[in-house]
Amino acid sequence: MIAQSRDWIAEAAAIAESAHEWAERFRTAPFVNNNGMAPDTAFYLYYWVREISPKLIVESGTWRGFSTWVMREAAPAAKIISLDPIFALGHCLDSAKIGSGYWPTDLERTGTDFSCCDFEFLAKPAPSLVLFDDHQNKIHRLQQAIQKGFQHIIFDDNLPGQATHQTFFHYMQNPDIKAWMEKIVERFEIFPPLWDTMAGMRNETFVPGLNIPRDPALACLDTTHQPRSGYTWLTYVKIKDAALRVPNVNAPTE
Ligand SMILES: C[S@@+](CC[C@H](N)C(=O)[O-])C[C@H]1O[C@@H](n2cnc3c(N)ncnc32)[C@H](O)[C@@H]1O
C-alpha cells in the first residue's frame, strides 16, 4: 500500500466533534439502510465531502440512495449525478423488496456504467468528486475517473482481504501498479475506524481505531459489536494536477 498522506491521530479531536454533529443529522435519515453503507462509514464519507466541498458529485453505486443523502447533507449545493444499473432495470425488480429510497427530483439518475458516461466532455466545476461504491475493480475505476478529468475520488470497500472485486490492497502487490499510483496520486487516505474493530467480509481483520471517547450520543455510529462491522476501509484519492489527462478548461480554479 502507498503511504497515507494524513496524521489521523492528530485530527482525532476534530473528528470526534464532527462525529457528534453527524450523529445528530443521522437521526433525520430518510430510511434505515440495508445492504449499503453503514452509519459509521457514512460519517467518514460525510467528513470528506465536507472537507472537499465539491460542486459536482458523481456517485456510482447508489442502491437506495443512502450515500446520496449523506453527500447531500455534506454538500447541499452540489449537483449530484447517480449511476446504478437498478435505474435501468428497476422495472424488473420487486420494489417491495428494495424498499423506499432517497431519489429527490433534482437528482440526475442513469443506469449507464461510469465508463460509458461522457463526463470527459462535460464542463466540470472544480472541485468535482466521484464516489465509487459499485464493487467494480478499483484500478479500472481510478483510470476511468482520471480519463474523465476527476481529481477527487472516494472508494468504498477497499478491503485488504477477501472482497467482491479487486481492491487497491490487491493491486499494490504488483510493483508496476504501485509505482504508477505513487506517480499520479497526491493524496491517498484510508479513514480509520472511530474505535478498534474487526472488519472484512467475515469480520476477519483487526483494524486499530482512533478510539475517540465513547459517548451514548455516538452509539448509533458504533458497529464494532456487529457480526460484520460497518467498517469498509473508505479511501480518498486525490490525483496530481499533472496526471489529469483531460484539462478541465471550463472549470474555475479551486
Ligand atoms: C453496496 S451497494 C451501494 C450502496 C449505496 N452507496 C448506499 O450507500 O447504500 C452497490 C450498488 O452497486 C450497484 N452496481 C453494480 N454494478 C454497478 C456498476 N457497474 N455501476 C454502478 N453501480 C453498480 C448495485 O446495483 C448496487 O446497488
Ligand as a Chemical Component Dictionary entry (heavy atoms), coordinates in Angstrom:
data_LIG
# 
_chem_comp.id                   LIG 
_chem_comp.type                 NON-POLYMER 
_chem_comp.pdbx_formal_charge   0 
_chem_comp.three_letter_code    LIG 
# 
loop_
_chem_comp_atom.comp_id 
_chem_comp_atom.atom_id 
_chem_comp_atom.alt_atom_id 
_chem_comp_atom.type_symbol 
_chem_comp_atom.charge 
_chem_comp_atom.model_Cartn_x 
_chem_comp_atom.model_Cartn_y 
_chem_comp_atom.model_Cartn_z 
_chem_comp_atom.pdbx_ordinal 
LIG C1  C1  C 0  -23.219 -1.562 -1.875  1  
LIG S1  S1  S 1  -24.458 -1.050 -2.986  2  
LIG C2  C2  C 0  -24.350 0.701  -2.905  3  
LIG C3  C3  C 0  -24.745 1.218  -1.591  4  
LIG C4  C4  C 0  -25.075 2.692  -1.540  5  
LIG N1  N1  N 0  -23.985 3.528  -1.970  6  
LIG C5  C5  C 0  -25.505 3.047  -0.128  7  
LIG O1  O1  O 0  -24.988 3.968  0.457   8  
LIG O2  O2  O -1 -26.376 2.386  0.404   9  
LIG C6  C6  C 0  -23.728 -1.437 -4.521  10 
LIG C7  C7  C 0  -24.548 -0.966 -5.688  11 
LIG O3  O3  O 0  -23.721 -1.028 -6.848  12 
LIG C8  C8  C 0  -24.557 -1.254 -7.938  13 
LIG N2  N2  N 0  -23.742 -1.611 -9.090  14 
LIG C9  C9  C 0  -23.357 -2.828 -9.546  15 
LIG N3  N3  N 0  -22.644 -2.695 -10.669 16 
LIG C10 C10 C 0  -22.567 -1.363 -10.939 17 
LIG C11 C11 C 0  -21.980 -0.584 -11.972 18 
LIG N4  N4  N 0  -21.292 -1.157 -12.950 19 
LIG N5  N5  N 0  -22.131 0.754  -11.930 20 
LIG C12 C12 C 0  -22.815 1.361  -10.922 21 
LIG N6  N6  N 0  -23.388 0.664  -9.927  22 
LIG C13 C13 C 0  -23.271 -0.674 -9.923  23 
LIG C14 C14 C 0  -25.535 -2.311 -7.442  24 
LIG O4  O4  O 0  -26.705 -2.311 -8.230  25 
LIG C15 C15 C 0  -25.772 -1.828 -6.016  26 
LIG O5  O5  O 0  -26.943 -1.021 -5.946  27 
# 
loop_
_chem_comp_bond.comp_id 
_chem_comp_bond.atom_id_1 
_chem_comp_bond.atom_id_2 
_chem_comp_bond.value_order 
_chem_comp_bond.pdbx_ordinal 
LIG C1  S1  SING 1  
LIG S1  C2  SING 2  
LIG S1  C6  SING 3  
LIG C2  C3  SING 4  
LIG C3  C4  SING 5  
LIG C4  N1  SING 6  
LIG C4  C5  SING 7  
LIG C5  O1  DOUB 8  
LIG C5  O2  SING 9  
LIG C6  C7  SING 10 
LIG C7  O3  SING 11 
LIG C7  C15 SING 12 
LIG O3  C8  SING 13 
LIG C8  N2  SING 14 
LIG C8  C14 SING 15 
LIG N2  C9  SING 16 
LIG N2  C13 SING 17 
LIG C9  N3  DOUB 18 
LIG N3  C10 SING 19 
LIG C10 C11 SING 20 
LIG C10 C13 DOUB 21 
LIG C11 N4  SING 22 
LIG C11 N5  DOUB 23 
LIG N5  C12 SING 24 
LIG C12 N6  DOUB 25 
LIG N6  C13 SING 26 
LIG C14 O4  SING 27 
LIG C14 C15 SING 28 
LIG C15 O5  SING 29 
# 
